[in-house]
Amino acid sequence: MKFRKSHLLLLSLLSGALLSLGWPERGFPGLLFIGLVPLLTVEDQVIRHPERFIKFSVLFYSYPGFLLWNLLTTWWIVNSTFVGAAMAIVLNSLFMSIVFQAFHWTRKKLNSPAAGYAALLSYWIAFEYLHLNWDLNWPWLNLGNGFATYYKWVQWYEYTGAVGGTVWVLVGNVLVFRLILNVQNAKCKMQNAKPVQNSKFVVQYSIFLFSWLAIPLLLSFYIYSNYTEQKHPVRFVVVQPNIDPYSEQYSLPPQVVIKKIMDLAVPAIDSTTNFLVAPESAIQEDMWENDLRNFASIRLLKQAIAPWPRLNMLIGGSTHYQLAPGEPLKRWARKFTDTDGHYYAYNAAIMLNSRDSLQLYHKSKLTPGVEILPSFKGFKWLEKFAINLGGTVGSLGQDSTRKVYTTVGTVKVGPAICYESIFGEFFAEFVRNGAQIMIIITNDGWWGNTAGHRQHFSFAHLRAIETRRSIARSANTGISAFIDQRGDASQPSAYWVPAVIKGTLNANDRLTFYVKHGDFIARFMSYLAGLFIVMAIVLAVGPHPRPLPKKGGET
């Protein structure tokens, strides 16, 4: 079947609509298994009728669909920054279109549909893996995240991580598309001598497709039904102070913020409480880590928790560190305006308890355009254009390891700060380093009451499954909740409402296959992507066989 070019544009937009309707937090993820089928149809038309299209037609025709998907699912970024939203949506759509163009080019050069679709799988996963690991990271729309609200479908993420979901979706789309082609071919051949053979092939293909979709589902339901947590209770009080990030968070005195937090928390704390958790960036005093104990916020917090000597408190804050003269400078070093000295700025999670020591973890998966700008050579000047959300602006400092807190009288915990909860392998490093329970602190008020904060919350279901770690989540505003090791959430708070929740989570010290091995699928697929590129380049630049001479000596 030959499509008009206008129909190809409509097919592209149909893909964008289907992917959007399949996306969390209110979409149905079953649509993800057909979301790319219209775009695969577009690519197939280009490869079947090359005389009708220019060189980069697949990129041009796929871009509207990917742009629509990005726009409908992540438009809410505009509530915090119009420029940042435009850049994220436009560039991410372009990256996806480049992946599709590369798949088309490779399929054409290798002259093999099977190799071409294998290249699509490897290129897409390599692209998602890049989005998890470079400075312009934006893994929000990685396909495996699409099951965040239907997490009972993907309990096997404890083996594969969310990348396994991407494989499931991509292969499912290719199988659906090829089945449609086989059905069309079977209809065309019904007048041939072997119609029964054609129909038999379609039936066999249909059975394989059904098995590809159904077996992971059945396995997941089985795992979910049979997973039992070992009893190791840890008691939490989680506070959602609901401080407006635009008008209050960076202007209220620290003592007012601390009083608000403790007024919520104190009625819920008792002698059995192990942890009090407050959100990201709650403390905005200009604190220097060189002498952190002497700052008013730390003294007030120490006094506030003193009545409970076995209580551990985790709270977010902005901190700085002044470098000593001659100390090596990392790329995020900032220069004082009035001296020749340098310092680092951090988004920090601070652990306090009755011991004299303070434990700090610095956020290390930083939000592009807000907390980090490209580290590529020659891009340092971009820091002056960093998006100002009211706090520390420009590239922040990072920790090289995922730190785990030792505590008074209870288990070790790992802190993930806001955006870090989207990164599966990164999150799993806390667990591999000894965390028996995970804590997420965040501030989701920037996006307003949109799908943004609900999507962000839903991704925590996947992190719980991948690591089989219970999670206590504290949002300044957004959704604070407890999440168990199967991904089930309890006591979710309402948006833009001050709240305190009290609950018990079970600790776990077992390491899942995914925690031990991380994104092994993505690493393998990245190597495979490189191999496909090399093969395609060799075939593209290598000598082409000359056509055989025709009879009579004609060429």
N, C-alpha and C positions, 0 to 999 in steps of 0.2 A: 504494500500500500504506500502510495506517495502522498505526502502531506504538503499543503501550501505553507509558505513561510510564515504567514500570519498565524496558522494553526500551531506552528512550532513555538511561537511566543506564548500562545495560550497554554500549551502543554507545560512550558517552563513555569508559568504562574500557577498552574495547577499543582505542580510539585511543591512550590512554596507554600501554598494553602494547605496541602495535605500534611506537610511536615509541621506546620504551625498548629494545626488541629490535633496533632499527635503529641504536642509538647506539654510538659508540666506547666502549671500545676492543675490545670483543668482539662487538659487534652486526653485523648484515648490513644495510648502508645501503639495499639494494633495498627494504626494508620501509618506508623513509621515504616512498616514492612512493604508499603506500596508507595511511599512518599517520593522515592527517586525513580519510580517506573516511568513517569512521563518524561523525565530528563534522559533516561536511558533510551527512550523512543526517539527523542531529538537527536541524540548522538548516533543512533543507528541509521537515521535518515541521512545524516551528513556523510556517514561512511559508505552508504549504499549509492548515493547520488552526488559524488564529489564535484561533478561539473556544475552543480547549482549553487555551490557555496564557496566563500572565500576562506583563507587559511585559518583564521581564528574564529570561525563561526560557532563552534561549540562553546567557547568562552563567552561570546556575545549573547548567545541564546540561553545559556545557563545562568548568566548573571541576574536577570530579572527575577528568576525563581528564588535564588539564594538571597537576593536583596529583600524580597518579600518575606521570606522565612525569618531572617535576622530582624527585620523591622517589626513584624507582628509579635515576636517573642521577647525582644530586648529593647523596645521603644522607651521603656520606663527610665532608662539611663538618662534621658533628657531632663528628668526632674533634678538631677544633681549637676549636670553639665551638658549644654547643647553641643558644644564643640566635641567633647569626649564621646557623646552618643553618636554623632555623625561620623566621627573617625572609626569607632568600633564597628558600626553597622556597615559602612561603605567598604572598609578594608577587609573585614572578615568575609563579606560576601565575595569580594574579589579573590581572596585566597582560595575559597571553595571553588570558584569558577576556574581558577588556574589548575587546581587539582583535576577537575573534570576535563579540561583541555589537554592536560598531560596524559590522562588515561586514553583519550581519543587518539592522540598522536602515537602513543605506544602501541595501541591496538592496530593502528594503520601500518606502522612500520614492521611489527611482528607478523602481521597478516594472519592473526589467529584470534577469534573471539574468546577462547578460553584463556589464553595468555593475557589478552586485553582486560578481561574482568578480574583476573588475578592481580594485574597491575593496578586497577582501580582500588581493590581492597588494600593493597600495600601502600599506595600513594595516600589514600585517605587516612589510614591509621598513622602513617608517618607524619602527616600534617597535624593530626590531633596530638601526637606525641610532641611535636615541635611546640604546639600551643601550650603544652604543660610545662615546658622547660626553657623558654627564652624570655627575654625582657618584655616583649609585647604579648605575653601570654593572655589568652582569652579562651579557656576551655569550656565556657558556659554552654555552648551548643555542641559539644562532643556528643555524638549520637548515643553513647552508652548512658548518658545522663537522662535520656528520655524516659527511663523507667523509674524515676525517682519517687513518683507518687504511687506507682504500681510495683513497689519493691518486692512484693511477694512473688512476682514473676522471675526475679533474678537473684534468688538466694545463692546461686552458684557463683556470684561475684566473689565469694570468699576464696575461689580458686583463680578466677581470671581477672578480677577487677572490672571496672566499667568498660575497659577496652573489649572485653568479651561481648558486651552488649552491642558495641559497634560492629563487631564481626557478625553477630547474629542478624542485625538489621541490614547490613550491606549485602551479605550473601542471600538473605531472604528477598531483597529487592531484585537481585539478579535472577534468582530462580523464578520469581513471579513473572518478570519480563520475558525470560526465555520460554516459560510455559505459554504465555500469550502468543509468542512467535510460533511455537510448535503447533498450537491449536490452529492458527491461521494457515500454516503450511499443510496441516492435515486436511483442512477444508479444501484447500487448493488441489490436493492430491486425491480427493475422494473419487475422482473419475479415473484414477490410475488402476492398475491391475492389483494393487496391494493395499486397499483401504483398511483392511483389518489390521495389518502390520502398523500402519500409521496411527490408528486409534490406540493400539496396544502401547505404543511408545508414549503417547500423551498420558495414558493412565499411569504408567510406571513413573513418569516424571511428576505427575500430580501426587502420587504416593510419597515420593522423595521429598517434595516440597512440604507436604503435610507433616512428615516426620521431622524435618528441619525446624518447623515452627512448634510442634507439639511436644517433642521429647524434652527440650529445655524447660518448658512450662511445667510438665509433669514432674520432672526432677526437682524443680524449684519448690513446688507445692509439697513434695515429699520431704525435702530438707526443712522447710518451714514448720511442717507439722511435727517433725521428730526432733527438732532442736530444743534442747533443755539447758537452761543456764545452771551452772553450779552455784550453790548458795555461798556468797561471800559479800554480805551486805555492807554498803557504804552509804552514809546518810548525808544528804545535800540540802542546802537552802540556796535557792537561786533568785536573784533580784533583777527586776526589770524597772529601772527608775523612770524611764520615759522622759528623758531630758531632750528638748528640741535641739537637734544638731545645728540648725540654722540660726536660732535666736538665743539659745541658752548655753549650750555645751561649752563654748569657748569664752563665755563672759561671766558665768556664775563663779563666785569664789569657791575654791576647793572645799572649804569647811561647810558650805551650803550643800554641795553635792554629797559629801560624806554623810552629813546629817540626814539627807533624804534617803540615802541607801540604808543607813542603819535604822531609821524609823520604820522602814519596811521590813527589814530583816529581823530585828530583835524579838518581836513577838513570836517568830517561828523557830528561833534558835533555842536549843536546850543542851543539856550536858552530853547527849549522845550524838550531837551534830558533828560530823567530820569536816565538812566543807561549807564555806560561804562563798558564793561566786557572784561577782559584779561584772558589768560588761566592758567591752573594748573602749579605750579612750575616756574612761569615766573621770580620771584625775588629770586635770590640765594645768597644774602648777608647773612652773618652769624648773623642773627637777634635774639636777646633775648627778650622774651615777658616781662621780668621784667622791661624793660625800652625801649619799642618798639618805642616810638615817637622820640627818639634821634638818630635813625639809618638813614643813608643817604638815603636809598631807600624810607623810609616813608616820609622824608622831601621833596624829589624830587617829589613824587607822590602828596603830598598835594599841592605843588607849581603848579604842572601841571594842576590840576583840579580847582585851585582857581578862574579862570575867570568865572566859571559856578557854582555859589553858591548853585544851586538846583540839581547839578549832584551828583550821587552816583556811586562810582567805586568799582568793585569787581575784585580782582586779586589774583592769587595763589602765594605762596611762602613757603620756608622752614624756620621754626622758632624753637626756643629752649626755655625751661623754666628751670631756676635754682631753685632747691628746697632749702628751708630754713633748717637750722640744726634742726633735730628732726621731720621734716615733714614726714608723712607716705609715704612709697615707694610703688608705684604700680608696677606691674610685668614688665612694659616696662621701668623702671628707668635704667639709664646708669650712670656708675661711671666715674668721671673725672680721667684721667690718672695720674695727678700730685697732686691731693688732695683727701681728703676723702669725698668730696661732690658728689651729684648726680644731674642729670638733665633729662629732657624729650626732645625728638626730635619729631617734628610734620610736617606733610604735611598739610598746612593751607590755608584756603580761608580768605582773609582780605577785610573787607568792610571799605572804606574811604569816607568821605563827608565833608561838611563845618563845621559840628559839631566837637568838640574837641576829642570825643571818637573814639576809634578804635574797631571794632567788629571782633572777630575771631571765625572761626569754624575749628575744626581739623578733618581731614579725619578719618573715623571710620570703614569703611569696607575696610580693607587693603589687598593688593595683596599678596597672599601666596608666600613665598620664596624671596620676594623683600622687603616688608614692614612689614611682620609679619612671625614668625615661631611658631610652635606649643607651646602652653602654658602648655601642659601636664607635669606633674611632671617628672623631670629628663631630659627634652629636652632643657634646657637653653643653653647648650653647642653648639647647632646647629647654634646659632646666628653668629658664626665665619664663617659659610659657606653661609651666606645670599648673594643673587645674587646682584652684584654691577652694577647698571645702571648709575652710575655717580653722584648720589645725596646722600642723607642720607641713610645709610645702616643699617640693623638690624630692630628689632621690633620698630615701631613708637608708640607714644602715641595716645590715642583715646578720643573722647568726649562721655559721657554717654547719652546725649540727642541730638536730631536733632535740632540744633539752627536755628532760623529764625531772619533775620536782620530787624531792624527798619530803616527807611530811611527818607531822607529829601524830603517832598512834594509829596510822592507817596506811593505805596503799600508795604506790607511786602513780602520779597522774601526768598526762601530757596536755599542754595548752595549744590549741589551734586558734589563731586570731583571724576572724572574719573570712576574707577571701581564701585563706589557706584550706578551708573545709571543702573546696571544690577539687582539690588535687589528691587523687587517691594514693599514689605511690609516696608522695610527700607526707601525707597524713599517716600512712603506715609506718614511716620511719620512727615516729614517736613510740609506736607500739613495739617495734623491733628494738628500740632502745630501753624498753622496760615499762612503758606505761600500761597499767592494768585497767584504767578508766581514762576516757578522754573528756576534755572540757573545751567547749567552743565558746569564745566570747566575741561578740559582734556588735555593730551599730548599723542597723538596716533602715534607719529613718530617712536617709538621704533620698530614697526613691519614692517616698509617699506610699499611700495605701494602694499599691499596684501589685502585679504578679511578681515583681522583682524580689521582695522580701519573702514571698511564699515559695518561689522557686529556690531561693538560697536555703531556706529551711529544709525543703524537701531533699536536697542533695545530702543532708546529714544521714538520711536513711541508708544511703548507699555506703557511706563511710563506716557505719555501724556494722553492716553486713560484711564488707571487705575485711574488716579487722576483727569482727566479733568482739567489739568493745562497746560497753555502755557509754552513753554520752550525756553530759549535762550541758545544756545550751542556755547561755544568758545573752539576751539582746537588749541593748539600751531601749530600743523599741523595735517591734517586729514580732517574732515568735520565740519566746523562751519555753523550754520544754525539757522533759527527760525522754531519752531514746534507749531502748534496750538492745540486746545483742542480736535480735532478729530484725531490728529496724522499726519496731512498733513505738510510737510516740505516746506519751501520757502528759496530762496537765498542760497542753499548749495554751499560752497566754494570748490575749487579744491584742490587736494592733493599736498603738497609741493609747495604752492604758497602763498606768503604774501597777505593778504586780509583784507578788512574791509567791514562789511555789516551793513546796517541801516534799521530798521523796527519797526513796531508797533505790540505789542501783547496785547490781552485782558486779564485782570485779572479776577479771579473767586474766590468766597468765599464759593461756595456750596461744600459739602463733599459727595463724592460718597459712595455707599455701601461698596466698597472695602477699601476706606480710613478709614471708620469707623470700619471695622471688620477685615481687613488684610487677611492673608492667613488662613482663618477659615477652608477651605477645607483640607489644608495640616495638620493642627493640628488634625482634626477629623480622617483623614486617618492614621496619626502616631499612635493615640490611637488604631485604628482598627488593624494596623500592629502588635502592641504589643499583642493584643488579639489573633490574628491568630498564632503568635509564641508560646504563652502559650498553646493554644489548640493543636498545632502540637507536642509540647514537651510532654504534658500529654499523648497523644496517642502513642508517641514513646517510653516512659519509663514505661507506665502503663502495667498492666497484659494483656496478649493476651488470648482470649478465646481458650480453648482446642478444637480440632476437635471432632465432635460427633463420637461415636464408630460405626463401620460398622456392618452390620448384621452378626450374628454368633459370636459376641464378639470380632471381629478383630478391631484393632485400626489403 
